[in-house]
Amino acid sequence: MAVVHPRDAHPRAAGRKGRNHALASILGPAFVAAVAYVDPGNVAANITSGARYGFLLVWVLVLANAMSVLIQYQSAKLGIVTGKSLPQLLGERMGDAGRFMFFMQAEVIAIATDLAEVIGGAIALNLLFGLPLFVGGLIIGAVSTVLLMFEGGKTQRTFEKIVIALLLVITFGFIAGLVIAPPNPGEVLGGLIPHFSGTDSVLMASSMLGATVMPHAIYLHSTLVNDHYAGGEQRPSIRQLLRGSKIDVVWALLLAGTVNLSLLLLAANSLYGMQGTDSIEGAQHAIVTVLGPTIGTIFSIGLLASSLSSTSVGTYAGSEIMRGLLHIKAPMWACRIVTLVPALIVLYFASNPTMALVIGQVILSIGIPFAIIPLMRYTHDRTLMGEYADGMVKHVIFIAVAALIIALNVLLIYLTLTGQA
């Protein structure tokens, strides 16, 4: 009598197992990109919002997260279908002068991004161990450089796993306070109704929405979906990759959105009306005062993990921008130095590092249209995307989202430069 192998006896179950394995092999790139949404700048903004306005702007974060899902999926889709990153496609369509000018603005954005992330990490080390900010910045730079050694090739999956592990530490660090002091569900639900309370709350909402999209996350995600298979692993079909990428993006940004929402709810529930929460140090001190030193320490650890992961990912993005636009494959340590040195200079000389975070946010806002407009055009270009080009309905939705984000960033820049922010 013939012996039937269990796998052969249940072909449907085997098929499901194969599909699940294929899906699991696709997951990862979006979690790396999602780190950009939980960097120290976001931490400061969300805590300030909750401490000032309570649950008023919960709906803003929910809307911001929904927009980020669309934009990050579009970036992943562009990379999957074309096999090239957004910087590569831009580099192929520009002359030498255009490529250089575009690179220069993108590099300034990368420096501004790293500024917030290194400063945040230095503040975390100061809160945890009392280290001077400059020394903390040096440590953040050294550790993040070691993390970047795992980027690319056969160790790319290891790099992704390290970043995901740090993302989980961030999640635990920033949600722990809610376990000790959970908010009133009714008040949280009330915050889902779009409304404002005066001009200042409109400005805060503009800042939160306008800072939703990080330019380097857009550039990088289109790279990550291809670098994910840099180790020689066989790639699934385009349709499988797109289907898996949707799940990857939703899960990753749901996690990042949960972290940001938790920060706002923590501040709204425990820090509402308290003075001095406009800075990260002040927020941590307030958390220690209200919830105790243990939660304060856990918060600082989350901030440290946020800095290490986001600064590593930011440098990774800067390297890809240089490779795509200038066709230069610079060593990762060199890219790390370029973005790290300005942050160290600020830490050494600036009397108020928090103000540097504000200035960095304005610079980031300037770079957003340069990333989002080409992405919007390319994903609708049938000669480039073929059958996977966006239909008219999706394209119109993307235009509306892009217009809203760009308009809010222009408003934020104007209010900041005129001293009203």
C-alpha positions as CSV (number, residue, x, y, z in Angstrom):
1,M,0.0,0.0,0.0
2,A,1.3,3.4,-1.0
3,V,2.3,5.7,1.8
4,V,0.8,9.2,1.5
5,H,3.0,12.0,2.9
6,P,1.0,14.2,5.2
7,R,1.9,17.3,3.1
8,D,0.4,15.5,0.0
9,A,-2.7,14.5,1.9
10,H,-3.7,18.1,2.5
11,P,-2.7,20.1,-0.5
12,R,-4.9,23.1,0.5
13,A,-3.3,23.2,3.9
14,A,0.1,23.0,2.3
15,G,-0.8,25.8,-0.1
16,R,-2.0,28.0,2.8
17,K,1.3,27.2,4.7
18,G,3.3,28.2,1.6
19,R,1.4,31.4,1.2
20,N,1.8,32.3,4.9
21,H,5.5,31.7,4.6
22,A,5.7,33.8,1.4
23,L,3.8,36.6,3.2
24,A,6.1,36.4,6.3
25,S,9.2,36.7,4.0
26,I,7.8,40.0,2.5
27,L,7.2,41.7,5.9
28,G,9.8,44.0,7.3
29,P,10.5,47.1,5.0
30,A,7.5,49.1,6.2
31,F,8.5,48.5,9.9
32,V,11.9,50.1,9.1
33,A,10.3,53.0,7.4
34,A,7.8,53.4,10.2
35,V,10.6,54.3,12.6
36,A,10.6,57.8,11.0
37,Y,7.1,58.3,12.5
38,V,8.2,57.7,16.1
39,D,11.4,59.8,16.2
40,P,12.1,62.3,19.1
41,G,10.5,65.1,17.1
42,N,7.2,63.3,17.1
43,V,7.5,62.5,20.8
44,A,7.9,66.1,21.6
45,A,5.0,67.2,19.4
46,N,2.5,64.6,20.7
47,I,3.3,65.2,24.3
48,T,3.0,69.0,23.9
49,S,-0.4,68.5,22.1
50,G,-1.8,66.3,24.9
51,A,-0.4,68.5,27.7
52,R,-1.9,71.7,26.2
53,Y,-5.2,70.6,24.7
54,G,-6.0,67.3,26.4
55,F,-7.9,64.9,24.1
56,L,-8.9,67.6,21.6
57,L,-6.6,66.6,18.8
58,V,-6.8,62.8,18.9
59,W,-8.6,63.0,15.5
60,V,-5.6,64.7,14.0
61,L,-3.3,61.8,14.8
62,V,-5.8,59.3,13.4
63,L,-6.1,61.3,10.2
64,A,-2.3,61.7,9.9
65,N,-1.8,58.0,10.3
66,A,-4.3,57.2,7.6
67,M,-2.5,59.5,5.2
68,S,0.8,58.0,6.0
69,V,-0.5,54.5,5.2
70,L,-1.4,55.7,1.7
71,I,1.9,57.5,1.0
72,Q,4.2,54.8,2.4
73,Y,2.4,52.1,0.3
74,Q,2.7,54.3,-2.8
75,S,6.5,54.5,-2.2
76,A,6.7,50.7,-1.7
77,K,4.6,50.1,-4.8
78,L,6.9,52.3,-6.9
79,G,9.9,50.4,-5.8
80,I,8.3,47.0,-6.3
81,V,6.9,47.6,-9.8
82,T,9.9,49.5,-11.2
83,G,12.7,47.7,-9.3
84,K,14.2,51.1,-8.6
85,S,14.0,53.6,-5.8
86,L,12.5,57.1,-6.1
87,P,15.9,58.8,-6.0
88,Q,17.1,56.5,-8.8
89,L,14.1,57.4,-11.0
90,L,14.6,61.1,-10.3
91,G,18.3,60.7,-11.1
92,E,17.5,59.1,-14.5
93,R,15.1,62.0,-15.4
94,M,17.3,65.0,-14.5
95,G,20.3,66.6,-16.0
96,D,23.5,67.0,-14.1
97,A,22.7,70.4,-12.6
98,G,19.2,69.3,-11.6
99,R,20.4,66.1,-9.9
100,F,23.0,68.0,-7.9
101,M,20.5,70.7,-6.8
102,F,18.0,68.0,-5.8
103,F,20.6,66.1,-3.9
104,M,21.7,69.2,-2.0
105,Q,18.2,69.9,-0.7
106,A,17.7,66.3,0.1
107,E,21.0,66.2,2.0
108,V,20.0,69.3,4.0
109,I,16.8,67.5,4.9
110,A,18.8,64.4,6.0
111,I,20.9,66.6,8.2
112,A,17.9,68.3,9.7
113,T,16.3,64.9,10.3
114,D,19.4,63.6,12.1
115,L,19.6,66.7,14.1
116,A,16.3,65.9,15.9
117,E,17.2,62.2,16.3
118,V,20.7,62.7,17.8
119,I,19.5,65.5,20.1
120,G,16.7,63.3,21.3
121,G,19.1,60.4,22.0
122,A,21.5,62.7,23.8
123,I,18.7,64.0,26.0
124,A,17.7,60.4,26.7
125,L,21.2,59.5,27.9
126,N,21.3,62.7,30.0
127,L,18.0,61.7,31.6
128,L,19.1,58.1,32.2
129,F,22.8,58.6,33.2
130,G,23.4,62.3,33.6
131,L,25.8,62.4,30.6
132,P,26.6,65.8,29.0
133,L,24.6,66.3,25.8
134,F,27.7,66.4,23.6
135,V,29.0,63.1,25.0
136,G,25.6,61.6,24.6
137,G,25.5,62.7,21.0
138,L,28.9,61.0,20.4
139,I,27.6,57.8,21.9
140,I,24.5,57.9,19.8
141,G,26.6,58.4,16.7
142,A,28.9,55.5,17.5
143,V,26.2,53.0,18.3
144,S,24.1,53.9,15.3
145,T,27.2,53.5,13.0
146,V,27.6,50.0,14.4
147,L,23.9,49.3,13.6
148,L,24.5,50.4,10.0
149,M,27.1,47.8,9.5
150,F,24.3,45.3,9.2
151,E,22.6,47.2,6.4
152,G,22.6,45.7,2.9
153,G,23.5,42.3,1.4
154,K,23.0,39.1,3.4
155,T,22.7,41.0,6.7
156,Q,19.8,43.2,5.5
157,R,17.3,41.0,7.3
158,T,19.4,41.3,10.5
159,F,19.3,45.0,10.2
160,E,15.5,44.9,9.8
161,K,15.1,42.7,12.8
162,I,17.3,45.0,14.9
163,V,15.2,48.0,13.9
164,I,11.9,46.2,14.6
165,A,13.2,45.1,18.0
166,L,14.0,48.8,18.8
167,L,10.5,49.7,17.5
168,L,9.0,47.2,20.0
169,V,11.1,48.8,22.8
170,I,9.8,52.2,21.8
171,T,6.3,50.9,21.9
172,F,6.7,49.5,25.4
173,G,8.5,52.5,26.6
174,F,5.8,54.9,25.5
175,I,2.8,52.8,26.3
176,A,3.8,51.8,29.8
177,G,2.4,55.0,31.3
178,L,-1.1,54.2,30.0
179,V,-1.1,50.9,31.8
180,I,-0.5,52.7,35.1
181,A,-3.0,55.5,34.4
182,P,-5.4,54.5,31.6
183,P,-7.5,57.4,30.1
184,N,-11.3,57.6,30.1
185,P,-12.6,55.9,27.0
186,G,-15.4,58.4,26.6
187,E,-12.9,61.3,26.5
188,V,-10.8,59.5,24.0
189,L,-13.8,58.9,21.7
190,G,-14.8,62.5,22.1
191,G,-11.4,63.5,20.7
192,L,-12.2,61.6,17.5
193,I,-14.7,64.3,16.6
194,P,-12.9,67.0,14.5
195,H,-13.0,70.3,16.3
196,F,-10.7,73.0,17.6
197,S,-10.4,75.4,20.6
198,G,-9.0,78.7,19.4
199,T,-6.3,79.7,17.0
200,D,-3.5,78.0,18.9
201,S,-5.1,74.6,18.6
202,V,-5.4,75.1,14.9
203,L,-1.7,75.8,14.7
204,M,-0.9,72.7,16.8
205,A,-3.0,70.6,14.5
206,S,-1.3,72.1,11.4
207,S,2.1,71.2,12.9
208,M,1.0,67.7,13.7
209,L,-0.5,67.0,10.3
210,G,2.1,68.9,8.4
211,A,4.9,66.9,10.0
212,T,3.1,63.6,9.1
213,V,5.2,62.7,6.1
214,M,9.0,62.5,6.5
215,P,10.8,63.0,3.2
216,H,13.5,60.4,4.0
217,A,10.8,57.8,4.7
218,I,9.4,58.3,1.3
219,Y,12.8,58.0,-0.4
220,L,13.8,55.0,1.6
221,H,10.7,52.8,1.5
222,S,11.1,52.5,-2.3
223,T,14.6,51.2,-1.6
224,L,13.8,48.9,1.3
225,V,11.4,46.7,-0.7
226,N,14.2,45.8,-3.1
227,D,17.1,45.7,-0.5
228,H,14.9,43.2,1.4
229,Y,16.0,40.6,-1.2
230,A,19.6,41.9,-1.6
231,G,20.9,38.7,0.0
232,G,20.0,36.6,-3.1
233,E,16.7,35.3,-1.9
234,Q,14.2,34.6,-4.6
235,R,11.6,37.4,-5.0
236,P,7.9,36.6,-5.1
237,S,5.8,37.9,-8.0
238,I,4.9,41.6,-8.3
239,R,1.3,40.9,-7.3
240,Q,2.4,38.9,-4.2
241,L,4.8,41.6,-3.2
242,L,2.1,44.3,-3.6
243,R,-0.3,42.3,-1.6
244,G,2.2,41.6,1.1
245,S,3.4,45.2,1.1
246,K,-0.2,46.4,1.9
247,I,-0.2,44.2,5.0
248,D,3.3,45.2,5.9
249,V,2.5,49.0,5.7
250,V,-0.8,48.7,7.6
251,W,0.7,46.7,10.4
252,A,3.8,48.8,10.7
253,L,2.0,52.2,10.6
254,L,-0.7,50.9,12.9
255,L,2.1,50.2,15.4
256,A,3.7,53.6,14.9
257,G,0.3,55.3,15.1
258,T,-0.5,53.5,18.3
259,V,2.8,54.8,19.8
260,N,2.1,58.4,18.8
261,L,-1.5,58.1,20.0
262,S,-0.3,56.7,23.3
263,L,2.0,59.6,23.8
264,L,-0.8,62.1,23.3
265,L,-3.2,60.1,25.5
266,L,-0.5,59.8,28.2
267,A,0.0,63.6,28.2
268,A,-3.7,64.4,28.0
269,N,-4.5,62.1,30.9
270,S,-1.6,62.7,33.2
271,L,0.1,66.0,32.2
272,Y,-2.8,68.2,31.1
273,G,-2.3,71.8,32.1
274,M,1.2,71.2,33.6
275,Q,3.8,73.8,32.8
276,G,7.2,73.0,31.2
277,T,6.1,70.1,29.0
278,D,7.1,71.9,25.8
279,S,10.6,70.3,26.0
280,I,11.4,66.6,26.2
281,E,13.2,67.1,29.5
282,G,10.3,68.9,30.9
283,A,7.9,66.2,29.7
284,Q,10.0,63.5,31.3
285,H,10.2,65.4,34.6
286,A,6.4,65.8,34.6
287,I,6.0,62.1,33.9
288,V,8.3,61.3,36.9
289,T,6.3,63.7,39.1
290,V,2.9,62.3,38.2
291,L,3.6,58.6,37.5
292,G,6.8,57.9,39.4
293,P,10.5,57.3,38.5
294,T,10.0,53.8,37.1
295,I,7.6,55.0,34.3
296,G,10.0,58.0,33.8
297,T,12.9,55.7,33.3
298,I,10.9,53.4,30.9
299,F,9.9,56.6,29.0
300,S,13.6,57.6,28.7
301,I,14.6,54.1,27.4
302,G,11.9,54.4,24.8
303,L,13.2,57.8,23.8
304,L,16.7,56.3,23.5
305,A,15.5,53.4,21.3
306,S,13.6,55.9,19.2
307,S,16.8,57.9,18.6
308,L,19.0,55.0,17.8
309,S,16.6,53.4,15.3
310,S,15.5,56.6,13.6
311,T,19.0,58.0,13.2
312,S,20.2,54.8,11.7
313,V,17.3,54.7,9.3
314,G,17.9,58.4,8.4
315,T,21.5,57.8,7.5
316,Y,20.5,54.7,5.4
317,A,18.1,57.0,3.5
318,G,20.8,59.6,3.0
319,S,23.1,57.0,1.5
320,E,20.4,55.9,-1.0
321,I,19.6,59.4,-2.0
322,M,23.3,60.0,-2.8
323,R,23.5,56.7,-4.8
324,G,20.3,57.4,-6.7
325,L,20.9,61.0,-7.6
326,L,24.7,61.3,-7.9
327,H,25.4,57.6,-8.7
328,I,27.9,57.5,-5.9
329,K,28.0,54.6,-3.5
330,A,29.7,56.2,-0.5
331,P,30.7,54.1,2.6
332,M,27.9,54.2,5.2
333,W,30.3,55.6,7.8
334,A,31.0,58.6,5.6
335,C,27.3,59.3,5.2
336,R,27.0,58.9,9.0
337,I,29.7,61.6,9.6
338,V,28.1,64.0,7.2
339,T,24.8,64.1,9.0
340,L,26.2,63.6,12.5
341,V,28.7,66.4,12.7
342,P,26.1,69.3,12.4
343,A,24.1,67.7,15.2
344,L,27.2,67.5,17.4
345,I,28.0,71.1,16.7
346,V,24.5,72.1,17.8
347,L,24.8,70.0,21.0
348,Y,28.1,71.6,21.8
349,F,27.2,75.2,21.3
350,A,23.4,75.5,21.5
351,S,22.1,76.7,24.9
352,N,18.6,75.4,24.0
353,P,18.6,72.2,21.9
354,T,14.8,72.1,21.9
355,M,14.9,75.2,19.7
356,A,17.1,73.3,17.3
357,L,14.3,70.7,17.0
358,V,11.9,73.4,16.0
359,I,14.2,74.8,13.3
360,G,14.9,71.3,12.1
361,Q,11.1,70.7,11.7
362,V,10.8,73.8,9.6
363,I,13.6,72.6,7.3
364,L,11.9,69.2,7.0
365,S,8.7,70.9,5.9
366,I,10.5,72.6,3.0
367,G,11.7,69.2,1.7
368,I,8.3,67.4,1.7
369,P,7.0,68.7,-1.7
370,F,10.3,67.5,-3.4
371,A,9.5,63.9,-2.3
372,I,5.7,63.7,-2.4
373,I,5.1,65.4,-5.8
374,P,7.4,63.1,-7.9
375,L,6.0,60.1,-6.1
376,M,2.4,61.2,-7.0
377,R,3.4,61.7,-10.6
378,Y,5.4,58.5,-11.0
379,T,2.7,56.1,-9.5
380,H,0.2,57.5,-12.0
381,D,2.5,57.2,-15.0
382,R,1.4,54.3,-17.1
383,T,4.6,54.2,-19.2
384,L,6.5,53.7,-15.9
385,M,4.0,51.6,-13.9
386,G,2.2,49.7,-16.7
387,E,-0.9,47.9,-15.5
388,Y,-0.1,48.9,-11.9
389,A,-0.4,52.6,-12.5
390,D,-2.9,54.4,-10.2
391,G,-6.4,54.8,-11.5
392,M,-8.0,58.2,-11.6
393,V,-9.9,57.8,-8.3
394,K,-6.8,56.8,-6.3
395,H,-4.8,59.5,-8.1
396,V,-7.3,62.2,-7.1
397,I,-7.3,61.0,-3.5
398,F,-3.5,61.1,-3.5
399,I,-3.5,64.7,-5.0
400,A,-5.9,65.8,-2.2
401,V,-3.7,64.3,0.5
402,A,-0.5,65.8,-1.0
403,A,-2.2,69.2,-1.3
404,L,-3.3,69.1,2.3
405,I,0.1,68.1,3.6
406,I,2.0,70.6,1.5
407,A,-0.5,73.5,2.4
408,L,-0.1,72.7,6.1
409,N,3.6,72.7,5.8
410,V,3.6,76.0,4.0
411,L,1.4,77.4,6.8
412,L,3.8,76.0,9.4
413,I,6.8,77.6,7.7
414,Y,5.0,80.9,7.4
415,L,3.9,81.0,11.0
416,T,7.4,80.0,12.3
417,L,9.2,82.6,10.2
418,T,6.8,85.4,11.2
419,G,7.2,84.5,14.9
420,Q,3.6,83.3,15.3
421,A,4.4,79.6,15.9
